Amino acid sequence: MVLLGPMAVLGCTGPPPQDGPPTTAPTRSNPPTQSPPAPSDDGQQAPATSPTSTSAAPESATSTQRPSAQRPFEITIAATGDVLAHHAVNESAREFARQSGGEDVFDYSPMFDDVSPLLSEADLALCHLETPLSSDHSSLTAPGILTFNTPPELATALAGAGIDGCDFASNHTMDQRLEGLATTEAVVRDAGLGYAGPTASRDRAGRAETYRVPVASGDPVTVAHLAYTYTYPNDGSPTTHIPAEAPWLELASWPSIGGEGIREQARAARREGADVVVVSMHWGQEYQVIPTQDQTRLARELLESPDIDLLLGTHAHVIQPCERIGDQHVIHGLGNVLSNQGFDVNPALAPGTQEGMVAVVTVRRDDEGRLSTGLAYHPTRVEIDPADGATHVIRLVGPDTPTWERTTSAVDLLGGCGARPMPP
């Protein structure tokens, strides 16, 4: 896959990590050749064939008509829920690094060992990053504090696990202020990953991150990724508050620009050549399986647009249902793929906070230009043993487990969308 970066096409910021995905993964060419600037004083696979594993073969599909002049293709897009590195997660990474005897201070890679083959198999794999990243291990997340900052080794581990890009649109985007936002984007890009969502660069605001995904024949498929948060202040302030030093952050705030603002950015991505447009939404009520009225209303408004092909929801920290709206899919909540939340840590928390999924969407366009999407998903659970210093390992789970039952029930809560749960 080739990462084009924010549309339009620009140049590459950094080499992929040595332990990152193999050359069969999507390749990229990012925006400016240097890392994103700090804020100013006034602010800041070789061509892939169709998947052979049944894990990426959805049971049913939805479709929408596209111009017949466009050539046929088939790709798979994998998506995970929240990557939320609490202090305890970072301490597990420290212990994994100590056990390996290497030079790294933190090693998150073992946490992803179970899901890495699944992520690497997809033509494009996206994550939701819900923590700022430090470039130098300074000001890291403290115990019991929900203002986050995570070592850069997390980005390296994500790339090594097969992730191709992440969005950073959440109520934790500004945990380390505008300087931390710039640093996070730089660390993500330096790891060879794509980056979508709020940016410290005015020039990149409101523009999709773009990937070119090789296919068996013909030109690569261009996938655009846009991402939006429900708030920047994490202190109860109005959700429409935009930091005065960075007014362009409004362009990634869905309460500020509304559905029409998102649709316009998707139209721009389509005009600039996107074959597929994916929109990530940080929305909903924490710990609630049922989507809010705002979620369901906005999902319908967005998926009425012919320029939006898939909605990926985050923030609730539990699995929420999927829906088929018109000819498109929305997954209202992907859950937690990695965090320190869960019943094993705090019995006051719902067991579902320890659970997530890897969703696999197959996107096909036929000879007549008709686009169809099919959805499969793999339930996951974070293995947490408070007595073990090296823990927080993401496990794929199978039928006859409470996690499988909770996840499948939640996914189908609104009547289902034809999604197929897949065992390990």
C-alpha positions, 0 to 999 in steps of 0.5 A: 500500500502507498500512503498518499497522506492528506489529499492531495498527493504529497511526499513521504515523512519517514521510513517504515519501521524495520520490524513493521509490516512486510512489503505486502502491506499497503505502502504509503507516501506521506505529506511533507518530507519533514515531521509535522512542525511544532505549533507556532507562537500564535497556536501551534504487497506486492499486489494483493489478491482477494483474501483466502482466509475465511476470517475475511469472508463476510456472510452478507453484503450491501451495495451502492451504485458507482459510475460504471467507468470505474474498474472493478476491485476487491480489498479488505479493510480491518479496523480495531477499537480504542488503543488506550494506554493507561499507566498499567499498560505502559508498565506491562510494556516496560516489563515485556522489554525487561524480559526480552533483554533488549535495548528498548525501555518499553515493548508493546509488541507481545500485546498484539501477537494474537491479532497481528496475523489477522491485521497483517492479512488485511489489505489495509488495517486502521486503528483508533489511537486514544492517547498522545505519544511522547517522542522522548518518554517525557511526561508519561501517563501517571498512575490513576491519571486520565491525562494520557501520554504514551511512549513512542514504542507503541506506534512501532508496535502498532506498525509491527502488528500490521496496522497501516494507519490510525486516527487520533480524534478523541476527547484525549486529543489535547491531553498534551496541548497543541505541542503534544498534538504535533508530537503525536502526529510526528511519532505516528508518521515516523513509525511509517503509519498514516494519521487521520483526524485533528492536526497541529498543522493548519494546512492539513486540517480537514483533509483525508489521510489517503492510502493506495492499496495494490490489487491483483490487476490494474491501478491501486485502490485509493482509500481516504480516511477522515476522523472526527471527535465529539469534543476537545476539552476533557473537562465538561466544557461545551463540546463545541469549544475549540482551542483558541490557538488552533481554530482549524481544529473545528474541522475535525469536531463533528458537533461544530461542523455537523453532518454537512461539514463531514459530507463536504470533506468526504466529497472533496476526498472523492473529487480528489480520487478516492475510490473508498471513503472511511469515516471514523467517529468518536461519539456516543455515551461511555459504557453504554451498549445502546447508541445515543439518538445523536449517533443514530441520527448522524449515522443516517445523515452521513450514510445518505451521502454517496461519498461515504462508504463506511462508518467506524465508531469509537469512545463507548469502551464497549461493543455497540451494534452495527447497522445497515443504513441504506446500502452502507454499514456503520459499526457504532462502537468497536470497543476497547482493543487495548486498555486497562479497563475491565472487571479483572481490574475494577469489579465496578466496571462492566466486563464489556470494557475488557473487550473489543473486536477486529472488524474486517470489511470486504469492499468490492466493486463489480464490472458495472461500477457497483460497490458492495461491502461485507462485514465479518468481525473477530471478538477480542479480550484483553488478558489482564492479570494484576499479579503479573507484571507483563500482561495486557495481551489482546486475545482472540476469543471463540464461541462458548465464552462470555466475551463471544456471547456479549459481543455477538449480542451487542453487535446484533442489538439493533436487528443486525447488519448481516455481520458474521462473527469469526472464531480464532 
